[in-house]
Amino acid sequence: MSRTIQTDRLSATIAPELGASLVAFELWHNNRSTPLMRPTPPDALARRESGQTASFVMLPWSNRIAQARFVFQEHAYTLQPNTPQGFAIHGDARQRPWQLTNHHDNNLTCTLDSRDFADYNFPFPLRAELEYALTDSALSMTLTLTNVGDRAMPAGFGFHPYFNRGFGASERDEAHLQIRVRGVYPPLPGMAAKPVGEAGDTSTRLSELGGPMFPLLPEQDFSALQTIGNREIDHCFGGWDGRAIIAYPSAGVRLRFECDPLFTHVVIYTPAGKAFFAVEPVTIANNGFNLHAAGLADTGTQILRPGESLRGRFRIHIEFEESRDASDQ
């Protein structure tokens, strides 16, 4: 059963039974409710399709692990693949039922314990907590991942929010993006993503694992606010400062990201012909466990000893151009 938290201006609906996913995030604007993220299809919850929600969490890794296999401390571990290409994608939390542990008017908390599931797709036991909190001007999502086992484990997590290309999903190609990153990782073999530019000398082994980073191509550079347009991007970027802006100039509305320093990576996904796109704050590179095992620095892979936790907050501030907001007072 989905639950809603709200303030006078914002509301968020969460489905604890489906990965504690965000079903809707809406703004009361110009005397009507307007979606700030891609609306979830009405039957997605019944079909248990977290990938169709407005936003879901990814843990204990984000995006893809190549061949559903990773190496940690010289031991190889095999996961169950969940894509036709044989990747293990987006962790094993978004499809699981979470426990609702707290629900008030403007905040909600859910927890997940992997030991409750005999088929959990990760060889290390973990516990996760996800808190949603609203003010009249921001949505905060705070994720905590704890190693509850008796040996060290690799860890990472992220958020996968989808946004509308037009404000309120009514217009196409209006959204503008500003985000500053240091470089882009090449796609893993088998991905449909376009290749990236040229880096220096790289080993064949690292290339097969999706690393190292390359300099940005011009079409991947959003350091200045500009329209997303018809660019097709599906890449992980590194060296991120945890800040971004999604702006809808004609509506006078901006969504401003503020992430904890733990979020050093971000995935940008702009599928062709779709009314949505994604800007995904993540703590770890695609295939980060294997890149870390191969000796690549700054992959974001965290090592949690027994009892240790990883905690990070992603906050979306809602901002208005003063002249545009006056009609909504």
C-alpha positions as CSV (number, residue, x, y, z in Angstrom):
1,M,0.0,0.0,0.0
2,S,1.5,3.3,-1.1
3,R,1.9,6.1,1.5
4,T,2.0,9.9,1.0
5,I,3.9,12.6,2.8
6,Q,3.1,16.3,2.1
7,T,3.5,19.9,3.0
8,D,1.4,22.8,1.8
9,R,3.3,22.9,-1.4
10,L,4.9,19.5,-2.1
11,S,3.8,15.9,-1.9
12,A,5.6,12.6,-2.3
13,T,4.0,9.1,-2.6
14,I,6.1,6.1,-1.7
15,A,5.5,2.3,-2.2
16,P,7.3,0.4,0.6
17,E,6.2,-2.9,-0.9
18,L,8.1,-2.1,-4.2
19,G,11.6,-1.2,-3.2
20,A,10.4,1.9,-1.2
21,S,10.3,3.5,-4.6
22,L,9.0,7.0,-5.2
23,V,5.7,6.7,-7.0
24,A,5.0,10.4,-7.4
25,F,6.6,13.8,-6.5
26,E,4.3,16.7,-7.1
27,L,4.1,20.4,-6.7
28,W,1.1,22.6,-6.0
29,H,1.8,25.3,-8.6
30,N,-0.5,27.8,-10.4
31,N,-3.5,26.3,-8.6
32,R,-3.0,22.8,-9.7
33,S,-0.9,19.7,-8.9
34,T,2.1,19.3,-11.3
35,P,4.4,16.3,-11.4
36,L,8.1,17.1,-10.8
37,M,9.2,13.6,-11.8
38,R,7.9,11.2,-14.4
39,P,4.5,9.9,-13.4
40,T,4.3,6.2,-12.5
41,P,1.8,4.3,-14.8
42,P,-1.2,3.2,-12.7
43,D,-0.6,-0.5,-13.2
44,A,3.2,-0.5,-12.6
45,L,2.7,-1.3,-8.9
46,A,0.5,-4.3,-9.7
47,R,3.0,-5.5,-12.2
48,R,5.8,-4.9,-9.7
49,E,7.9,-2.9,-12.1
50,S,10.0,-0.5,-10.1
51,G,11.7,0.6,-13.2
52,Q,8.5,2.4,-14.2
53,T,8.3,4.4,-11.0
54,A,9.2,8.1,-10.6
55,S,12.4,7.1,-8.8
56,F,14.0,4.0,-7.2
57,V,17.1,3.2,-5.1
58,M,20.0,1.1,-6.2
59,L,22.0,-0.9,-3.7
60,P,24.5,-2.4,-2.8
61,W,25.7,-1.4,-6.2
62,S,24.4,0.9,-9.0
63,N,24.0,0.4,-12.7
64,R,25.7,-2.7,-14.2
65,I,28.1,-5.4,-13.1
66,A,29.7,-6.9,-16.2
67,Q,28.8,-10.6,-16.7
68,A,27.1,-10.6,-13.3
69,R,30.5,-11.4,-11.7
70,F,32.8,-9.4,-9.5
71,V,36.1,-9.8,-7.7
72,F,36.6,-8.7,-4.1
73,Q,39.7,-9.3,-2.0
74,E,40.9,-11.8,-4.6
75,H,37.7,-13.9,-4.5
76,A,35.3,-14.1,-7.4
77,Y,31.5,-13.9,-6.8
78,T,28.8,-14.7,-9.2
79,L,25.4,-13.0,-9.2
80,Q,22.2,-13.8,-11.0
81,P,22.0,-11.7,-14.2
82,N,18.8,-9.7,-14.8
83,T,19.3,-8.3,-18.3
84,P,19.3,-10.0,-21.7
85,Q,23.0,-9.0,-22.1
86,G,23.9,-10.9,-18.9
87,F,24.5,-7.9,-16.6
88,A,23.5,-7.7,-13.0
89,I,21.9,-4.2,-12.9
90,H,20.8,-1.8,-10.2
91,G,21.4,-4.0,-7.1
92,D,18.8,-6.1,-5.3
93,A,16.6,-3.7,-3.4
94,R,14.3,-2.0,-5.8
95,Q,12.0,-5.1,-6.3
96,R,12.0,-6.2,-2.7
97,P,9.3,-5.3,-0.1
98,W,10.7,-2.9,2.5
99,Q,9.3,-2.5,6.0
100,L,7.6,0.8,6.9
101,T,9.1,1.8,10.2
102,N,8.0,5.5,10.5
103,H,5.3,7.6,8.8
104,H,4.4,11.2,9.7
105,D,2.9,14.1,7.8
106,N,6.1,15.1,6.1
107,N,8.6,12.2,6.6
108,L,8.7,8.4,6.1
109,T,11.2,5.7,6.8
110,C,11.5,2.2,5.4
111,T,14.0,-0.5,6.1
112,L,15.3,-3.7,4.3
113,D,17.2,-6.6,5.7
114,S,18.7,-8.9,3.1
115,R,18.6,-11.8,5.5
116,D,14.8,-11.9,5.2
117,F,15.2,-13.2,1.6
118,A,16.8,-16.6,0.9
119,D,17.4,-15.6,-2.8
120,Y,18.9,-12.1,-2.1
121,N,21.3,-11.4,-5.0
122,F,24.4,-10.5,-3.1
123,P,26.8,-12.7,-1.1
124,F,27.1,-10.4,1.9
125,P,24.3,-9.7,4.4
126,L,23.2,-6.1,4.7
127,R,20.6,-3.8,6.2
128,A,19.3,-0.6,4.5
129,E,17.3,2.3,5.7
130,L,15.7,4.9,3.4
131,E,14.2,8.1,4.8
132,Y,12.1,10.6,2.8
133,A,11.5,14.0,4.2
134,L,9.7,17.1,2.8
135,T,9.8,20.8,3.5
136,D,7.8,23.3,1.5
137,S,10.8,23.8,-0.8
138,A,12.7,20.5,-0.9
139,L,12.6,16.7,-0.9
140,S,15.4,14.9,0.9
141,M,16.2,11.2,0.5
142,T,18.7,9.7,2.9
143,L,20.0,6.2,2.4
144,T,22.0,4.2,4.9
145,L,23.6,0.8,4.1
146,T,25.1,-1.3,6.9
147,N,27.2,-4.5,6.8
148,V,25.5,-6.9,9.2
149,G,27.8,-9.8,8.3
150,D,31.1,-11.0,9.9
151,R,33.4,-10.1,7.0
152,A,34.2,-7.0,4.9
153,M,32.0,-6.3,1.9
154,P,32.2,-3.9,-1.1
155,A,29.4,-1.3,-1.2
156,G,27.9,1.5,-3.2
157,F,24.4,2.9,-3.8
158,G,22.5,5.5,-5.8
159,F,19.1,7.0,-6.7
160,H,17.5,6.7,-10.1
161,P,15.0,9.6,-10.5
162,Y,13.3,10.2,-13.8
163,F,12.3,13.7,-14.9
164,N,10.0,15.1,-17.5
165,R,11.4,16.8,-20.6
166,G,8.6,19.4,-20.3
167,F,7.4,20.9,-17.1
168,G,4.4,18.9,-15.9
169,A,5.0,16.4,-18.7
170,S,3.0,18.7,-21.1
171,E,5.8,19.9,-23.4
172,R,8.8,18.2,-25.0
173,D,12.4,19.3,-25.0
174,E,12.0,22.2,-22.7
175,A,14.2,20.9,-19.9
176,H,17.6,22.4,-19.4
177,L,20.5,20.8,-17.5
178,Q,23.6,22.1,-15.8
179,I,26.1,19.7,-14.2
180,R,29.8,19.7,-13.8
181,V,31.9,16.5,-14.1
182,R,35.5,15.6,-14.7
183,G,35.2,12.8,-17.2
184,V,33.0,10.0,-18.7
185,Y,33.4,6.2,-18.4
186,P,33.2,4.1,-21.6
187,P,30.2,1.9,-21.9
188,L,30.6,-1.8,-21.0
189,P,30.8,-4.3,-23.9
190,G,27.2,-5.2,-24.8
191,M,25.7,-1.8,-24.0
192,A,23.9,0.2,-26.6
193,A,25.5,3.4,-25.4
194,K,27.6,5.4,-27.9
195,P,31.4,5.2,-27.5
196,V,33.2,8.1,-25.8
197,G,36.3,10.1,-26.8
198,E,39.9,9.3,-26.6
199,A,41.9,8.9,-23.4
200,G,45.6,8.2,-23.0
201,D,47.1,4.7,-23.0
202,T,44.7,2.2,-21.5
203,S,45.0,-1.5,-21.0
204,T,42.6,-3.9,-22.8
205,R,41.6,-5.3,-19.4
206,L,40.4,-2.0,-18.1
207,S,38.6,-1.2,-21.3
208,E,36.7,-4.5,-21.0
209,L,35.7,-3.5,-17.5
210,G,34.4,-0.1,-18.5
211,G,37.3,2.2,-17.5
212,P,39.1,4.4,-17.2
213,M,37.4,7.8,-17.6
214,F,37.8,9.8,-20.9
215,P,37.5,13.5,-21.5
216,L,34.0,14.7,-22.3
217,L,32.8,15.0,-25.8
218,P,31.1,18.4,-26.6
219,E,27.6,16.8,-26.6
220,Q,28.3,15.4,-23.1
221,D,29.3,18.8,-21.6
222,F,26.6,20.4,-19.5
223,S,28.9,22.7,-17.5
224,A,26.7,25.6,-18.7
225,L,22.9,25.4,-18.4
226,Q,21.6,24.2,-21.8
227,T,18.7,22.2,-23.3
228,I,18.9,18.5,-23.3
229,G,17.4,18.5,-26.8
230,N,17.8,15.3,-28.9
231,R,21.1,14.1,-27.5
232,E,21.3,10.4,-26.7
233,I,23.4,9.8,-23.6
234,D,23.6,6.7,-21.4
235,H,26.9,7.1,-19.5
236,C,28.4,7.2,-16.1
237,F,30.4,10.4,-15.3
238,G,33.0,10.8,-12.6
239,G,34.5,13.7,-10.7
240,W,31.1,15.1,-9.9
241,D,30.7,17.8,-7.2
242,G,27.2,16.6,-6.2
243,R,25.4,19.6,-7.7
244,A,23.1,19.9,-10.7
245,I,20.3,22.1,-12.0
246,I,17.3,21.0,-14.0
247,A,15.5,24.1,-15.3
248,Y,12.2,24.6,-17.1
249,P,12.6,28.2,-18.3
250,S,9.1,28.7,-19.7
251,A,7.6,27.6,-16.4
252,G,10.1,29.5,-14.3
253,V,10.9,26.4,-12.2
254,R,14.3,24.9,-11.3
255,L,15.2,21.7,-9.5
256,R,18.5,22.1,-7.7
257,F,20.4,19.0,-6.6
258,E,22.4,19.0,-3.4
259,C,24.2,15.7,-2.7
260,D,26.6,14.6,0.1
261,P,30.3,14.4,-1.0
262,L,29.9,10.6,-1.1
263,F,28.1,11.0,-4.4
264,T,31.2,11.4,-6.7
265,H,29.5,9.9,-9.8
266,V,26.4,10.5,-11.8
267,V,24.6,8.7,-14.6
268,I,22.9,10.7,-17.3
269,Y,20.3,8.9,-19.4
270,T,18.5,10.7,-22.2
271,P,16.7,8.1,-24.4
272,A,15.6,9.2,-27.9
273,G,11.9,9.6,-28.5
274,K,11.0,9.5,-24.8
275,A,9.2,12.2,-22.8
276,F,11.6,11.6,-19.8
277,F,15.3,11.5,-18.9
278,A,17.2,10.6,-15.8
279,V,20.0,12.2,-13.8
280,E,21.1,9.6,-11.3
281,P,23.3,10.5,-8.3
282,V,25.5,7.4,-7.4
283,T,28.4,6.8,-5.1
284,I,30.1,4.3,-7.4
285,A,31.1,3.9,-11.1
286,N,29.4,1.4,-13.4
287,N,31.1,-2.0,-12.7
288,G,32.9,-0.2,-9.9
289,F,33.7,-3.4,-7.9
290,N,35.6,-4.9,-10.8
291,L,37.3,-1.6,-11.7
292,H,38.4,-1.3,-8.1
293,A,39.7,-4.9,-8.1
294,A,41.7,-4.1,-11.2
295,G,43.4,-1.2,-9.5
296,L,41.6,1.8,-10.9
297,A,41.5,4.7,-8.4
298,D,38.4,6.8,-7.5
299,T,35.8,4.3,-8.6
300,G,33.7,5.1,-5.5
301,T,33.8,1.6,-4.2
302,Q,33.5,1.6,-0.4
303,I,34.8,-1.2,1.8
304,L,32.5,-1.8,4.9
305,R,33.9,-3.8,7.7
306,P,31.4,-5.8,9.9
307,G,29.0,-3.3,11.6
308,E,30.1,-0.3,9.5
309,S,27.6,1.8,7.6
310,L,27.5,4.0,4.5
311,R,25.2,7.0,4.6
312,G,24.3,9.6,2.0
313,R,21.7,12.2,1.4
314,F,20.3,13.5,-1.9
315,R,18.2,16.6,-1.7
316,I,16.1,18.3,-4.5
317,H,15.4,22.0,-3.9
318,I,12.4,23.5,-5.8
319,E,13.2,27.1,-6.9
320,F,11.1,29.7,-8.8
321,E,11.8,32.8,-10.8
322,E,10.3,35.5,-8.6
323,S,8.1,36.9,-11.4
324,R,6.8,33.5,-12.4
325,D,6.0,32.5,-8.8
326,A,4.0,35.6,-8.0
327,S,0.8,34.1,-9.5
328,D,1.0,31.1,-7.1
329,Q,0.9,33.1,-3.9
